[in-house]
Amino acid sequence: MIVLINPNSTVSMTDAMVRTAQDVAPGVRVVGWTSHDGPPAIQGPEDGAASVPPLLELVAKASDLGARAVIIGCFDDTGLDEARQVATCPVIGIGQAAYHLAVLAGARFSVVTTLAVSVPVLEQNIRRYGLWGQLGRVRASGVAVLDLEGDAELAARRVLDEIADAAATDGVQSIVLGCAGMVDLPARAEEESGVRIIDGVRAAVQIAALL
């Protein structure tokens, strides 16, 4: 059993990630848990800090129940280091999984995320993972996380336009989708941009299934 934990309290986002996980690994049992005590969305360091305590409770519960792997379904890799101290199984962040898949797939990658407040968090993570030299840019699309749920088509268009600009100007081989709420966009983005699109949920599920 793989337990995919959404550190925010938006159940529809959890459901979308689980649907994706089941498509990626149909022979693997993936269970989705929502952190109902977390913020509705994680945008920036304050939301991230608020989400960590309830997230760690769920990580400990998953580990105690015998999960073979835990996936943290937030692209900020919220609480990832702390979660690895709590769990006895592998804990995978969707951001870290996506970055490593991107550098395996090509020399350079860019990231398209939601709001500008998230950019420093993602840049710091990329530096910590030792991948700064492969980064083109971390780009903010100006789309709030919950807009990906509520005003989906308008939000998708803005994200897709930012991806197209990255593909045209950043000199990269891959573009990473910098939010779990973008999980439904890869096929459309790849068709429009002509570059490889990497989604962290898919990357994390593939790695978890291998482990």
C-alpha positions in Angstrom: 0.0 0.0 0.0 1.2 3.5 -0.9 -0.4 6.3 1.1 -0.6 9.6 -0.7 -1.1 12.4 1.8 -2.4 15.8 0.7 -1.1 18.3 3.3 -3.9 20.8 2.5 -7.5 20.3 3.3 -8.9 20.4 -0.2 -10.4 16.9 -0.8 -10.9 17.4 -4.5 -7.2 17.8 -5.0 -6.6 14.6 -3.1 -9.1 12.8 -5.3 -7.4 14.1 -8.5 -4.0 12.9 -7.3 -5.3 9.5 -6.4 -7.0 9.1 -9.9 -3.7 10.0 -11.5 -1.8 7.6 -9.3 -4.1 4.7 -10.2 -3.6 5.4 -13.9 0.1 5.4 -13.5 0.4 2.3 -11.3 -2.8 0.3 -11.9 -1.5 -2.8 -10.1 -0.5 -0.9 -6.9 -2.9 0.0 -4.1 -2.7 3.8 -3.6 -4.8 5.3 -0.8 -5.3 9.1 -0.6 -5.5 10.9 2.8 -6.4 14.6 3.2 -5.0 16.6 6.0 -8.3 18.2 7.2 -6.4 20.3 9.8 -4.1 21.8 7.1 -4.7 25.0 5.2 -7.0 24.9 2.2 -4.0 25.5 0.0 -0.2 25.8 0.6 1.1 29.0 -1.0 4.4 30.1 0.5 6.3 29.3 3.8 3.6 30.3 6.2 1.1 27.9 4.8 3.8 25.3 4.7 4.7 25.7 8.3 1.0 25.5 9.4 0.6 22.3 7.5 3.5 20.3 9.0 2.1 19.2 12.4 -1.1 17.6 11.1 0.9 16.2 8.2 3.4 14.4 10.5 0.5 12.8 12.4 -0.8 11.3 9.2 2.7 10.2 8.2 3.2 8.4 11.5 -0.3 6.8 11.2 0.5 5.5 7.6 3.9 4.1 8.8 2.2 2.4 11.8 -0.4 0.8 9.4 2.4 -0.7 7.3 2.5 1.6 4.3 5.3 0.5 1.9 5.8 4.2 0.9 4.3 7.6 1.7 4.0 10.3 -0.9 3.6 13.9 0.2 1.3 15.5 -2.3 2.6 19.1 -2.2 5.1 20.4 -4.7 6.8 22.4 -1.9 7.9 19.1 -0.4 6.3 20.4 2.8 7.6 18.6 5.9 9.5 16.1 3.8 12.7 16.0 6.0 10.6 15.8 9.2 8.4 13.1 7.7 11.4 10.9 6.9 12.4 11.0 10.6 8.9 9.8 11.6 8.3 7.0 9.0 9.9 3.6 8.8 9.1 3.4 5.1 10.3 5.7 2.2 8.7 9.1 2.1 8.7 10.8 -1.3 8.0 14.4 -2.1 6.4 15.1 -5.4 8.8 18.1 -6.0 12.0 16.2 -5.4 10.7 13.3 -7.5 9.9 15.6 -10.4 13.2 17.4 -10.3 15.2 14.2 -10.4 13.2 12.8 -13.2 13.7 16.0 -15.1 17.5 15.9 -14.8 17.5 12.2 -15.9 15.4 13.2 -19.0 17.5 16.1 -20.2 20.3 18.6 -19.4 18.1 21.4 -18.1 14.6 22.0 -16.8 12.3 24.9 -15.8 9.4 24.9 -13.3 6.1 26.6 -13.8 4.3 27.1 -10.5 1.4 29.1 -9.1 2.1 32.4 -7.3 5.3 34.3 -6.9 5.3 33.6 -3.1 6.1 29.9 -3.9 9.2 30.7 -6.1 11.7 31.2 -3.3 10.6 27.9 -1.6 11.0 25.9 -4.8 14.4 27.6 -5.6 15.6 26.7 -2.1 14.6 23.1 -2.5 16.3 22.8 -5.8 19.5 24.2 -4.3 19.3 21.7 -1.4 18.8 18.8 -3.8 22.0 19.8 -5.6 20.2 20.5 -8.9 20.7 24.3 -9.3 23.0 23.9 -12.2 20.4 22.1 -14.2 17.7 24.8 -13.6 16.5 27.2 -16.2 14.0 29.2 -14.2 11.2 28.8 -11.7 8.3 30.7 -13.1 5.1 31.9 -11.4 2.0 31.7 -13.6 0.1 34.1 -11.3 -2.6 31.4 -10.7 -3.7 30.6 -7.2 -3.8 27.0 -6.2 -7.5 26.9 -5.6 -8.2 28.6 -8.9 -6.9 25.4 -10.5 -9.9 23.7 -8.9 -12.6 26.5 -9.1 -11.9 28.4 -12.4 -10.1 25.5 -14.0 -10.2 26.5 -17.7 -9.0 30.1 -17.2 -6.3 29.0 -14.7 -5.2 26.2 -17.1 -4.9 28.7 -20.0 -2.6 31.0 -17.9 -0.4 28.1 -16.9 -0.2 26.8 -20.4 0.8 30.2 -21.7 3.6 30.3 -19.1 4.7 26.8 -20.2 4.8 27.9 -23.8 7.0 30.9 -23.0 9.3 28.7 -21.0 9.6 26.3 -23.8 10.4 29.1 -26.3 12.9 31.0 -24.2 14.5 29.0 -21.4 16.6 26.6 -23.4 15.3 23.5 -21.5 14.4 20.0 -22.4 11.7 19.5 -19.7 9.2 21.7 -17.9 8.1 20.6 -14.5 4.6 21.4 -13.3 5.1 23.1 -10.0 1.8 22.3 -8.2 -0.1 19.2 -7.4 -3.2 20.9 -8.7 -1.8 20.9 -12.2 -2.1 17.1 -12.3 -4.6 17.1 -15.2 -2.5 19.3 -17.5 0.5 17.2 -18.7 -0.9 15.8 -22.0 -2.4 19.1 -23.0 0.8 21.1 -22.1 3.0 18.7 -23.9 0.9 18.9 -27.1 0.9 22.7 -27.0 4.5 23.3 -26.0 6.4 20.5 -27.8 8.6 19.8 -24.8 8.6 17.1 -22.2 6.2 17.9 -19.3 6.9 16.3 -15.9 4.2 16.1 -13.2 5.4 15.4 -9.7 2.5 13.1 -8.8 3.2 10.8 -11.6 7.0 10.9 -10.9 6.5 10.2 -7.2 4.1 7.3 -7.8 6.4 5.7 -10.3 9.3 5.9 -7.9 7.2 4.6 -5.0 6.0 1.7 -7.0 9.6 0.8 -7.9 10.6 0.9 -4.2 
